[in-house]
Amino acid sequence: MNDQRGAEITGAGLECGAALVRAEAEDLDVVLRALGDKLSDVPGLKVRVSYRQGRVRSLIGDLPYLNGVRRSRGCVRRIDVGMDGFSYWLESGSHAIRSGRVVAGRDRGAVEEELTVREWIASLLDEIARHNLAGYEAMTALRNLVELGRID
């Protein structure tokens, strides 16, 4: 009798754990979709969001007549963000998120480095701010040249 009770508790615990994992996966997908939308709103950023495909679509590929059919997209698989010489990526795998960036080296080609999600966010925001500041300074200099006839 003790063994049956232990099996019931373990079974219920597994079901509860599976439900929590499914809920977290759905929450993660919603957050990643919102992140892709927010990044797409930033001027100058090139954002590409890749989605997981269903088994049929991955086997037969994209067919023109299927593309017209309204269907829901799969879960977010990858987000790529690029702008003027930098590239950042974020991948959602089986219950894990990987992120990183591609850095162009002087002596050798591009080098890819993996970052924690926290480092990825901080580095991406710093890069966007640096790009926006450079754009602002250029616009100010052009405005001064046109309006005042001088560059400060």
N, C-alpha and C positions, 0 to 999 in steps of 0.2 A: 504494500500500500504506500509505503514511503517512496518507493521508486516511481510509482505512477504520479504522485503529487509533484515530485521533482521534475518529471517530464512535462507535466502541465505548466509549471512555472517557467521552465526553460522554453517551451513552445510559445507561451504568451509573451515572454520576454523577447524572443526572436521576432515575433510578429510586430511587437511595439517598436523594436529597434529598426526593422525594415521600413515601417511607416515613417519613422523619424528621418531615415536616410532619404526616402522618396520626397518628403516635404522639404528637406534641405536642398536637394537637387533642383526642385522646382523653384525655390527661393533664389538659388544661385543663378539659375537661368534668367529669371526676371531681373536680377541685379545686373547681369552681364548685358542683357538687351538694353537696359536703361543706360549703362555705361557707353555702349556703342552709339546710342542716340545722342547722348550728351557730347561725346567726342566729335560726332559728325557735325554738331552745331558750331564748333570752333573754326573760324575762318583760317584757311591755309593748311589745315590738317587733311591728310589723305587717310581715311578710315575704311577698312574693309572688314566686314563681319562674315565669318564662314559658319555655316550651320551643319549639323550632322544630317546625313541623308538616311532615308529609310532603306531597308534591305533591297527592295525592288529597284529603287532609283540607283543605288550604288552598283547593282548588277547590270542594269541595262543602260545606265547613263541618262543624260538629259535628252528627252525627246521633245521636238518642237510642239507637238500637239498636247503633251502633258504640261508644258510650261504655262499654257493658257488657262489650265484648270486651277481654280482658286483652291489652294491647299495651305494648311498651316505649316510653317517652317519648323524644322527640327530644333533641338537644343543648340545653343551657341557652342561651337567647337573652338573657334579661334578669333581673336581680334588683333588686327595689324594696324599700327598707327605710324605714319611717316610724315616728315616735313623737312625740306631742305637739309639733307645730309644725316638725318637720324631716323632710326626705325625701331619701334618697340612692338613686342608681341606678347599676347596673353593666351594661354591654352587652357581649356577646361577638359579634363580627362575624367576617368572613372573616379569620382569623388576626390579629385585633387586639382589644384590650379598650379600651373607652371607659368612663369613670366620671365622676360628678359629683353635684351636690346641687342642691336647690331651696331657696332662701333667701327667706323672706317679708320684703319690705321695708316700711318704715313709710309712706313717701310714695307708693310705687307698689306694684303687685301683686308676685307672686312672681317672683324672678329666678333663672334657672337658670345655674349655672356649671360648667364642665367642670374636672375635677381629674385629676391623674395618679393611678394606682392607689395609689401610696405615700401621697399626700396624702389620698385617699379613705379608706383604712384608718385613718390617724391621726385624721382628723376624725371619722369614724364612732365610733371607740373613745372619743374625748374626749367626744362627745355622749352616748354610752351611760353613761360614767362620771359625767358631770354629772347625768344623769337619775337614776341609781342613788343618788348622794350626796344629791340633793334628797329622794328617797323615804326614804332612811335617816334623814335629819334630821327629816323630818315624822313618821316612825314613832317616833323617840326622843322627840320632843316630846309626842306622843300618849300614849306609854307613861308618861312622867313625870307627865303630867296625871292619868292614870287611877290609877297606882300611888301617887304621892307627893302628888298634889293641887297640883302646881305646874308651871310651865313654866320651864326653865332657858334 
